[in-house]
């Protein structure tokens, strides 16, 4: 099924999947056309060792019953050629034309050898396995059955009489050998196909995780910019609006407000530089810097709002991601206090435990109703922006923490954030 128009990301994913299916189909077709599978190296060596044992035993039996005048020299030469070609085939990569040629030469040497000396009949068994592991399916099947018939004829010559069991036995063994080899090849091909599909699935999963990680990072940046630069620039806008109103009736106060806005603008610029530095260097906010930054945020509360900061426990060795999240959350919470609460008092508390750190921000402002149809902690314009406390909650949950908001009209607001630090596990 084609990807919907206008969705290039989905089109790319479907294209990658289609490409993988095409490659898998081509590989499967090639395998079906030539269902040959190279024998594992230990089995190759085992077959060669068994061939050596059979050739040595057959040679001893031939020499004890015949003389060199009975063609012994040719028989020994063919036996040596059989061993040498089989050994040489092991040193050639599977699937190559040279290996196929060596196996065919060894098969021919085996046929001639068995026709000259029936004592070598059982040498055809390891040769048949070499054929099945090298040649395509149907030629290998025909040659293997032919070798089985050759063994039957050879033993009939040895016994001097045609015995149906000696004909049927090797022939049936040849057929069973072919069937077993084909079944093993089909199973091996199925396993290779499953491994290929697993590798493709893992690659697709890794790609989806990369895309999801990039999306999460964009969302994190949006929250961070909202809770840092966005809140600061909002304050600048409010101060400049007040300065514009005071420009005619109280120029001195207007100039003071403009100075405050300029300082806030410089703060916003510093925050932008901090975000850029974090992206390029992966720098984090240490526990000591967190406390200093919290003091600065409390000191920046507008006139008429009394702020306090209390620190309990040792926050000096907080992990950088935890300290970053707490600072950004505190900045967003205090920005909400400035813009929406109308509070006269704000208390910020940082409590560092062995395995957890808590940040509490309480104000005595106008509060709000946490109705079921509304996200906890949402207030007017914060809802419309889509960040604020919702962003704080998302950031906290990403680090395995929890966020609690308690508020009621006229009773102020309490925001509590708890983040795990795993410091209690340190030895």
C-alpha positions in Angstrom: 0.0 0.0 0.0 1.4 3.4 -1.0 2.0 6.1 1.6 -0.6 8.9 1.6 0.2 11.9 -0.5 1.9 14.7 1.3 3.6 12.6 3.9 7.3 12.3 2.8 8.3 10.7 6.1 5.9 7.9 5.6 6.9 7.6 2.0 10.5 7.2 3.0 9.6 4.5 5.5 7.5 2.6 3.0 10.3 2.9 0.4 12.8 1.5 2.8 10.5 -1.4 3.6 9.7 -2.1 -0.1 13.4 -2.0 -0.9 14.1 -4.6 1.8 11.3 -6.8 0.5 12.6 -6.6 -3.0 16.1 -7.6 -1.8 14.7 -10.5 0.2 12.6 -11.6 -2.7 15.6 -11.5 -5.1 17.6 -13.5 -2.6 14.8 -16.1 -2.2 14.3 -16.5 -5.9 18.0 -17.0 -6.4 18.0 -19.6 -3.7 15.0 -21.4 -5.1 16.6 -21.5 -8.5 19.7 -23.0 -7.1 19.0 -24.6 -3.7 22.5 -25.4 -2.9 24.0 -24.6 0.4 27.7 -24.9 1.3 28.3 -27.5 3.9 29.5 -26.2 7.2 33.3 -26.3 7.5 33.4 -29.0 10.3 31.1 -31.2 8.2 33.3 -30.7 5.1 36.3 -31.8 7.1 34.4 -34.8 8.6 33.4 -35.9 5.1 37.0 -35.6 4.0 38.2 -37.6 7.0 35.6 -40.3 6.3 36.7 -40.4 2.6 40.3 -40.9 3.6 39.4 -43.8 5.9 37.2 -45.4 3.2 39.9 -44.9 0.5 42.6 -46.4 2.8 40.4 -49.4 3.7 39.4 -50.0 0.1 43.0 -49.7 -1.1 44.1 -52.3 1.5 41.3 -54.6 0.4 42.1 -54.2 -3.3 45.9 -54.8 -2.8 45.3 -57.9 -0.7 43.2 -59.5 -3.5 44.9 -58.1 -6.6 48.3 -57.3 -8.0 49.7 -54.3 -9.8 49.3 -56.2 -13.1 45.5 -56.1 -12.5 45.5 -52.3 -13.0 46.7 -51.5 -9.5 48.7 -48.5 -10.6 45.6 -46.9 -12.3 43.5 -47.7 -9.3 46.0 -46.1 -6.9 46.3 -43.0 -9.2 42.5 -42.6 -9.2 42.3 -43.0 -5.4 44.9 -40.3 -5.0 43.1 -38.0 -7.5 39.9 -38.5 -5.6 41.5 -37.5 -2.3 43.4 -34.6 -3.8 40.4 -33.1 -5.6 38.2 -33.4 -2.5 40.8 -31.7 -0.3 41.4 -29.0 -2.9 37.6 -28.3 -3.0 37.7 -27.5 0.7 40.2 -24.6 0.1 38.0 -22.9 -2.5 35.1 -20.6 -1.5 31.7 -22.2 -1.8 29.6 -21.1 -4.7 32.6 -20.6 -7.0 33.0 -22.2 -10.4 36.3 -23.7 -9.4 34.9 -25.6 -6.5 32.1 -26.9 -8.7 34.7 -28.1 -11.2 36.8 -29.8 -8.5 33.7 -31.7 -7.1 32.7 -32.8 -10.6 36.3 -34.1 -11.2 36.3 -36.0 -7.9 32.9 -37.5 -8.8 34.2 -38.7 -12.1 37.3 -40.1 -10.5 35.0 -41.9 -8.0 32.8 -43.4 -10.7 35.8 -44.7 -12.7 37.4 -46.0 -9.6 34.3 -48.0 -8.5 33.9 -49.4 -12.0 37.6 -50.6 -12.0 37.6 -51.7 -8.4 34.2 -52.4 -6.7 36.0 -52.4 -3.4 35.9 -48.6 -3.5 32.0 -48.5 -3.8 31.4 -47.0 -0.4 33.7 -44.1 -1.2 30.7 -42.8 -3.2 28.8 -41.8 0.1 31.0 -38.8 1.1 31.3 -37.9 -2.5 27.5 -37.7 -2.8 27.4 -35.4 0.2 30.0 -33.1 -1.4 27.9 -33.0 -4.6 24.7 -32.1 -2.6 26.6 -29.3 -0.9 28.0 -27.8 -4.1 25.8 -28.4 -7.1 22.3 -27.1 -7.8 19.4 -29.2 -6.6 18.3 -31.2 -9.6 21.8 -32.0 -11.0 22.9 -32.9 -7.4 19.9 -35.2 -7.0 20.5 -37.0 -10.3 24.2 -37.5 -9.5 23.5 -38.8 -6.0 20.9 -41.3 -7.2 23.4 -42.4 -9.9 26.1 -42.9 -7.3 23.6 -45.1 -5.3 22.9 -47.2 -8.4 26.7 -47.4 -9.0 27.2 -48.8 -5.5 24.5 -51.4 -6.0 26.1 -52.6 -9.3 29.6 -52.6 -7.8 28.5 -54.9 -4.9 26.7 -57.1 -7.3 30.0 -57.6 -9.1 31.7 -58.3 -5.8 29.2 -61.0 -4.7 28.9 -62.4 -8.3 25.1 -62.4 -8.1 22.3 -59.8 -8.4 20.8 -59.2 -4.9 17.8 -57.0 -4.8 18.6 -55.9 -1.3 22.0 -54.7 -2.5 20.3 -52.7 -5.3 17.4 -51.4 -3.2 19.6 -50.5 -0.2 22.0 -48.0 -1.7 19.3 -46.6 -4.0 17.0 -45.9 -1.0 19.9 -44.5 1.0 20.6 -42.2 -1.9 17.0 -41.0 -2.1 16.9 -40.5 1.7 20.2 -38.6 1.6 18.8 -36.3 -1.1 15.6 -35.8 0.8 17.4 -35.1 4.1 19.8 -32.7 2.3 16.9 -30.8 0.7 15.1 -30.5 4.0 18.2 -29.2 5.7 18.7 -26.7 2.9 15.1 -25.5 3.1 15.4 -25.2 6.9 18.7 -23.3 6.5 17.1 -21.0 4.0 14.1 -20.4 6.2 16.4 -19.5 9.1 18.4 -17.1 6.9 15.2 -15.5 5.8 14.0 -15.1 9.4 17.4 -13.6 10.3 17.1 -11.2 7.4 13.6 -10.2 8.4 14.8 -9.8 12.0 17.7 -7.6 11.0 15.3 -5.5 8.8 12.8 -5.2 11.7 15.6 -4.1 14.1 16.8 -1.5 11.5 13.2 -0.2 11.2 12.8 -0.1 14.9 16.1 1.8 15.3 14.9 4.3 12.6 11.6 4.8 14.4 13.4 5.2 17.7 15.6 7.8 16.1 12.6 9.7 14.7 10.8 9.5 18.0 13.9 10.7 19.8 14.2 13.6 17.5 10.5 14.5 18.1 11.0 14.3 21.8 14.1 16.5 21.6 12.1 19.1 19.6 9.3 19.0 22.2 11.9 19.4 25.0 13.5 22.4 23.2 10.0 23.9 22.8 9.3 23.6 26.5 12.8 24.9 27.5 12.5 27.9 25.3 9.0 28.6 26.6 10.0 28.3 30.2 13.2 30.4 29.7 13.3 32.8 26.8 9.6 32.9 26.2 8.7 33.8 29.8 11.5 36.4 30.0 10.3 38.1 26.7 6.8 38.0 28.0 7.9 39.9 31.1 9.8 42.4 28.8 6.6 43.0 26.8 4.6 43.7 30.0 7.2 46.1 31.4 7.5 48.0 28.1 3.7 48.3 27.9 3.7 49.8 31.4 6.6 52.1 30.4 4.6 53.3 27.4 1.7 54.2 29.6 4.0 56.1 32.0 6.0 57.8 29.3 3.9 61.1 29.4 2.8 61.3 33.0 5.9 59.9 34.8 9.0 59.8 32.5 11.3 58.8 35.4 9.3 55.8 36.1 9.1 55.0 32.4 12.9 55.1 32.1 13.2 52.8 35.1 10.9 50.3 33.5 12.8 50.5 30.2 16.0 49.8 32.1 14.4 46.8 33.7 13.2 45.6 30.3 16.8 46.1 28.9 18.2 44.0 31.8 15.6 41.3 31.1 16.4 41.3 27.5 20.1 40.7 28.3 19.0 37.9 30.6 17.0 36.4 27.7 20.0 36.6 25.4 22.2 34.9 28.0 19.5 32.1 28.3 19.6 31.7 24.5 23.3 31.3 24.6 23.0 28.8 27.4 20.5 26.7 25.4 22.8 26.8 22.3 25.8 25.8 24.5 23.8 22.9 25.9 23.0 21.7 22.5 26.5 21.9 21.2 28.4 20.7 24.2 25.8 18.7 26.2 26.5 20.9 29.3 24.3 20.6 32.3 23.4 22.7 35.3 25.1 21.4 38.5 23.5 21.4 41.9 25.4 24.4 43.0 24.5 26.4 39.9 20.8 25.3 40.5 20.7 26.9 43.9 22.3 30.1 42.6 19.9 30.3 39.7 16.9 29.7 42.0 18.1 32.6 44.2 18.3 34.8 41.1 14.8 33.8 40.0 13.3 34.6 43.4 15.2 38.0 43.4 13.7 38.8 40.0 10.1 38.7 41.3 8.2 41.9 40.6 7.9 44.7 43.2 5.1 43.9 45.7 5.8 40.2 45.7 7.9 38.8 48.5 9.9 35.7 47.6 11.8 33.3 49.7 14.1 30.3 49.0 14.8 27.5 51.4 17.3 24.7 50.6 17.2 21.5 52.7 19.9 18.8 52.3 22.9 18.7 50.0 22.0 19.6 46.4 25.6 19.9 45.3 25.9 16.6 43.4 22.6 16.5 41.6 22.8 14.9 38.1 22.9 17.5 35.4 19.6 16.5 33.7 17.7 16.6 37.1 19.2 20.1 37.9 18.3 21.3 34.4 14.7 20.1 34.7 14.3 21.7 38.2 15.6 25.1 37.0 13.4 25.2 33.9 10.4 24.1 35.9 11.0 26.7 38.6 11.4 29.4 35.9 8.1 28.4 34.3 6.3 28.2 37.7 7.5 31.6 38.8 6.6 33.1 35.4 3.1 31.8 35.9 3.1 33.4 39.3 4.1 36.8 37.9 1.7 36.7 35.0 -1.4 35.1 36.4 -1.5 34.7 40.2 -1.4 38.3 41.6 0.4 36.8 44.6 2.0 38.9 47.3 4.2 36.0 48.7 6.0 33.2 47.0 7.9 30.4 48.8 10.3 28.2 46.9 11.7 25.1 48.7 14.4 22.7 47.4 14.7 19.5 49.4 17.6 17.1 48.5 17.3 13.5 49.8 19.5 10.5 49.2 17.5 9.2 46.2 15.1 12.0 45.5 15.0 15.8 45.1 11.8 17.9 45.5 11.0 21.4 44.4 8.0 23.2 45.9 6.6 26.5 44.7 3.8 28.0 46.8 2.0 31.3 46.3 -0.9 33.1 48.0 -2.4 34.3 44.7 -5.9 34.0 43.3 -5.6 30.3 42.6 -7.9 28.5 40.2 -10.3 25.6 40.0 -8.9 22.2 38.9 -12.1 21.1 37.1 -12.3 17.6 35.5 -12.4 19.0 32.0 -9.3 21.1 32.5 -5.6 20.1 32.8 -4.4 20.5 36.4 -2.5 23.8 36.8 -3.9 25.3 33.6 -4.8 29.0 33.6 -6.2 31.0 30.8 -3.3 32.0 28.6 -1.1 29.1 29.7 -3.7 26.7 28.3 -3.7 28.5 25.0 0.1 28.3 24.7 0.1 24.6 25.3 3.1 24.7 27.7 3.3 26.1 31.3 2.5 23.5 33.9 1.7 20.9 31.1 5.3 21.3 29.9 6.6 21.0 33.5 4.6 17.8 34.0 5.9 16.3 30.7 9.5 17.2 31.5 9.2 15.7 35.0 7.6 12.4 33.7 10.4 12.1 31.1 12.9 11.8 34.0 10.7 9.3 36.0 9.4 12.0 38.4 6.0 13.2 39.5 4.2 16.6 39.5 1.4 17.6 41.9 -0.7 20.8 41.7 -3.0 21.9 44.4 -5.1 25.0 44.0 -8.5 26.5 44.6 -10.0 30.0 43.9 -8.8 32.5 46.4 -6.5 30.0 48.1 -3.3 30.2 46.1 -1.4 27.5 44.3 1.1 24.8 45.3 3.3 23.1 42.8 5.4 20.1 43.9 7.9 18.3 41.7 9.7 15.1 42.8 12.6 13.7 40.7 14.7 10.5 41.4 18.4 11.0 41.6 19.7 7.5 42.4 22.3 9.0 44.7 21.3 6.5 47.4 22.8 3.7 45.4 26.3 5.2 45.4 28.9 3.5 47.5 
